[in-house]
């Protein structure tokens, strides 16, 4: 059986290659589909835990800090 990290790596590489083969937006769409599939398998409690660890505000703050 393939290790979990290899499984994830295969999925991420497939999305990346799909974007390279055509429109880069294909990669984004593939990654969104992957996240959606994973999200559907989480319990409500797990979803809240992930949201608490990675709130949307965090990404906005990081983007603003990186801006010149």
ZARO-402152 format. One line per field, with one value per residue: residue in one letter; residue number from 1; x, y, z of N, C-alpha, C, O, CB in turn. Coordinates in pm, whole numbers, plus 32768, in hexadecimal, padded with zeros to 4 digits. Glycine has a CB too. Layout:
<pts>
zafi <- [A:...]
bati <- [NUM:...]
npx <- [X:...]
npy <- [Y:...]
npz <- [Z:...]
capx <- [X:...]
capy <- [Y:...]
capz <- [Z:...]
cpx <- [X:...]
cpy <- [Y:...]
cpz <- [Z:...]
opx <- [X:...]
opy <- [Y:...]
opz <- [Z:...]
cbpx <- [X:...]
cbpy <- [Y:...]
cbpz <- [Z:...]
</pts>
This chain:
<pts>
zafi <- [X:X:X:X:X:X:X:X:X:X:X:X:X:X:X:X:X:X:X:X:X:X:X:X:X:X:X:X:X:X:X:X:X:X:X:X:X:X:X:X:X:X:X:X:X:X:X:X:X:X:X:X:X:X:X:X:X:X:X:X:X:X:X:X:X:X:X:X]
bati <- [1:2:3:4:5:6:7:8:9:10:11:12:13:14:15:16:17:18:19:20:21:22:23:24:25:26:27:28:29:30:31:32:33:34:35:36:37:38:39:40:41:42:43:44:45:46:47:48:49:50:51:52:53:54:55:56:57:58:59:60:61:62:63:64:65:66:67:68]
npx <- [8054:8030:80D9:8034:8092:80FC:8015:7F88:8044:803C:7F39:7F50:801B:7F9A:7ED0:7F71:7FF4:7F1A:7ED5:7FBB:7FAC:7EE0:7E03:7E65:7DA6:7D2A:7DBF:7D86:7C72:7C72:7CF2:7C39:7B65:7BD6:7BF4:7AE6:7A86:7B14:7AB9:79AC:79BF:7A09:79B5:78C2:7940:7A53:7A64:7A37:7B1B:7BEA:7BA8:7BD0:7CE4:7D44:7CD5:7C24:7C74:7D7D:7E0A:7DDB:7E5E:7F67:7F8F:7F75:804D:811E:810F:81A0]
npy <- [7F8A:80E1:81EE:82F0:83F8:83DF:83A9:849B:8543:84DF:852D:8646:8675:861A:86DA:87BD:8778:876A:8876:88D9:885E:88D9:89DA:8A9F:8AC1:89CF:893B:89C1:8990:8878:885B:88DB:8826:8749:87A9:87D3:86C9:8658:86F7:86AF:85BA:85E9:8608:86E2:8752:872E:87D4:88D1:88DD:88E9:89D9:8A86:8A6F:8AC9:8BD2:8CA4:8DB1:8DA5:8D68:8E4C:8F0A:8EB0:8ED8:8FEE:903C:8FE8:9090:919D]
npz <- [8000:7FB6:805A:811B:80EC:7FEC:7F5B:7F76:7EFE:7DF6:7DAB:7DBB:7CFD:7C19:7BFC:7BD6:7AE6:7A3B:7A2E:79B3:78BD:783C:786D:797F:7A44:7A5B:7B10:7BFF:7C0D:7C24:7D1C:7DC0:7DA5:7E21:7F28:7F67:7F5D:8030:8106:8116:818D:828E:83EA:8489:856C:8531:8453:84C8:856B:84AC:842F:8504:8525:8430:83DE:82F3:8309:834F:8266:81D2:8270:8258:8148:8135:81D2:8134:805C:7FA1]
capx <- [8000:807C:80CF:7FD7:80D5:8106:7F8F:7F6F:809F:8007:7EC6:7F80:8063:7F38:7E92:7FD6:8009:7EA1:7EE2:8028:7F85:7E7E:7DEA:7E8E:7D2E:7D08:7E00:7D37:7BF4:7C8E:7D0F:7BB8:7B19:7C16:7BCE:7A57:7A77:7B47:7A60:7932:79DB:7A26:7943:78B3:79A7:7AD2:7A5D:7A4B:7BA7:7C3B:7B89:7C10:7D74:7D63:7C67:7C3D:7CB9:7E0C:7E41:7DD7:7EC8:7FE6:7F98:7F8B:80D5:817D:8101:8209]
capy <- [8000:815E:8246:835F:846B:83C4:83B8:852B:8577:84BA:8584:86CE:8676:860C:875E:8816:8751:8790:8905:88F0:8829:8931:8A56:8A94:8ABA:8942:8913:89FA:8945:87F2:8867:88F7:87A8:86F7:87E0:87B5:863A:8643:873D:8660:8545:8615:861E:8770:8779:8738:884C:8945:88DE:8919:8A66:8ACF:8A6F:8B10:8C2D:8CF3:8E2D:8D89:8D72:8ED9:8F4F:8E89:8F19:907C:904B:8FD1:90F9:9205]
capz <- [8000:7FA9:80D0:810C:80B0:7F5D:7F22:7F6C:7E98:7D73:7D8F:7DA3:7C7D:7BAD:7BEC:7B9C:7A5A:79F2:7A14:7953:783A:77FE:78B7:7A0C:7A99:7A71:7B8D:7C6D:7C12:7C59:7DAB:7E02:7DA9:7E88:7FAB:7F7A:7F7B:80B8:8163:8123:81E1:8317:8444:84A7:85CC:84E9:8400:851F:8596:843C:841E:8572:850C:83B3:83BD:827A:832A:8355:81DF:81AA:82B9:821D:80C6:814D:8207:80C6:7FF8:7FAF]
cpx <- [8059:806C:8074:8016:80E2:807F:7F6E:7FC7:806F:7F91:7EF1:7FCA:8002:7EF3:7EF3:7FE9:7F90:7EA6:7F4E:8002:7F23:7E77:7E14:7E17:7D01:7D45:7DAF:7CB4:7C07:7CA7:7C90:7B65:7B52:7BEF:7B3C:7A42:7AA6:7AE8:79E2:7946:79FA:79A6:7935:791E:7A2F:7AD4:7A75:7ADC:7C02:7C24:7BCD:7CA7:7D9A:7CF2:7C89:7C8B:7D50:7E4C:7E42:7E46:7F50:7FFA:7FB5:801A:813D:8178:816B:81D4]
cpy <- [807D:81B1:82BE:83D8:845A:83D4:844C:8568:8558:8513:8612:86D9:866A:8692:87BE:87F7:8775:8825:8925:88C4:8884:89B5:8A44:8A8D:8A2B:890F:8944:89AC:88BA:87F6:8888:8878:874C:8726:87C2:8723:861A:867F:86EC:85E8:8568:861E:86B4:87A2:878A:87B4:88CA:894F:8914:89AE:8ABA:8AD8:8AC5:8B6E:8C80:8D74:8E1B:8D9A:8E02:8F27:8F2E:8ECE:8FAE:9094:903A:903E:9165:9285]
cpz <- [8000:8028:80B3:80C8:8019:7F19:7F0F:7F00:7E0B:7D4C:7D6E:7D1E:7C08:7B93:7BA9:7B07:7A04:79D0:79AE:78C6:77F2:7849:7949:7A6D:7AB2:7AF3:7C04:7C7C:7C4C:7CEF:7DF9:7E0E:7E14:7F13:7FC9:7FA1:8009:811F:817E:8180:8273:8369:845B:8509:8589:8490:8453:854D:8527:8428:8489:855D:8495:838B:8341:8296:832B:82CC:81B0:81EF:827D:8196:80D6:817F:8197:805D:8010:7FED]
opx <- [80C1:7FFD:8069:7FD7:80D5:8077:7F3F:7F98:8079:7F87:7EBE:7FBA:8016:7EDE:7ECE:7FEE:7FA0:7E80:7F3E:8030:7F15:7EDD:7DEB:7E23:7CB9:7D07:7D96:7C8D:7BB4:7C77:7C7D:7B25:7B07:7BCD:7B19:79F4:7A67:7ACB:79B3:78E6:7A05:793A:7994:7950:7A76:7B3C:7ABF:7B12:7C5B:7C84:7BFF:7CE5:7E05:7CB5:7CFD:7CDA:7D9A:7EB8:7EA0:7E86:7FA5:8068:8007:8058:81A7:81D3:818C:821F]
opy <- [8081:81BB:82EA:8418:84BA:8407:8474:85B9:85AC:853F:8650:873C:86A9:86B7:8808:8852:879B:884D:897F:88FE:887D:89F6:89E2:8A59:8A10:88C1:88F9:898B:888B:87A0:8856:8861:8707:86D5:879B:8706:85CC:8640:86E5:85B7:8510:8639:86FF:8812:87EA:87F6:8923:89BD:8964:89F8:8B27:8B3D:8B03:8B5C:8C9F:8DA0:8E78:8DD4:8E2D:8F7D:8F87:8EF9:8FE6:90F7:9078:9049:9186:92E4]
opz <- [8043:805D:8041:8074:7FCD:7EA9:7EA5:7EB0:7DB2:7CD9:7D10:7CD6:7BA0:7B1F:7B4F:7AB5:7990:7963:795C:7864:7778:7860:7988:7ADC:7B12:7B3C:7C63:7CEB:7C9A:7D39:7E68:7E74:7E5A:7F6A:8039:7FFC:8050:8185:81EF:81BB:82C8:8335:8442:84FB:85A5:8484:8429:8557:8542:8411:846E:857F:8494:8322:832A:8243:830C:82BF:816E:81B1:8270:8175:808D:8159:819C:800B:8082:7FFF]
cbpx <- [7FA0:804D:815C:7FA1:815F:813E:7F25:7F87:812A:7FDB:7E66:7FDA:80CB:7ECF:7E63:805C:8024:7E22:7F00:80A6:7F47:7DF3:7D54:7EE6:7CBD:7D38:7E90:7D1A:7BB7:7D07:7D79:7B6A:7B1D:7CAF:7BE7:7A09:7AC5:7BD3:7A3A:7903:7A4E:7A6E:7957:7829:79B1:7AEA:79D4:79ED:7BD3:7C1A:7AF1:7BF2:7DA4:7D7D:7C48:7BBA:7C8A:7E25:7DF3:7D4E:7EC4:7FEE:7F15:7F26:80EF:8161:8073:8247]
cbpy <- [8000:81AE:8278:8388:8480:8338:8376:8570:853D:8427:8585:86F9:8604:85A1:8796:8808:86BB:876F:894D:88A5:87A0:88EF:8A80:8B0A:8B0A:88EB:8949:8A90:893C:87B4:88D4:8962:8763:86FA:8878:87D5:85E5:8681:87C8:8630:84F7:869C:85D1:878B:8711:86BB:8855:893D:8851:88CC:8A7D:8A8B:89E2:8AAB:8C8A:8D15:8E60:8CF9:8D1B:8F16:8F27:8DF1:8F04:90B2:8FE4:8F4B:9137:9225]
cbpz <- [807B:7F2D:80FB:8193:80EF:7F44:7F7C:7FF3:7EAC:7D72:7E07:7E15:7C78:7BD1:7C74:7BE8:7A50:7A44:7A95:797F:784B:77FA:78AD:7A31:7A5B:79FA:7B94:7C54:7B88:7C11:7DC4:7DB4:7D1F:7E77:7FB0:7EFA:7F15:80C8:812B:809A:81A7:8316:84CD:84E0:863D:8494:83BA:8598:85BE:83BC:8422:85F9:84F6:8342:8435:8236:83B2:838A:817E:81CC:834D:820D:8076:81B2:8277:8086:7FFC:7F28]
</pts>
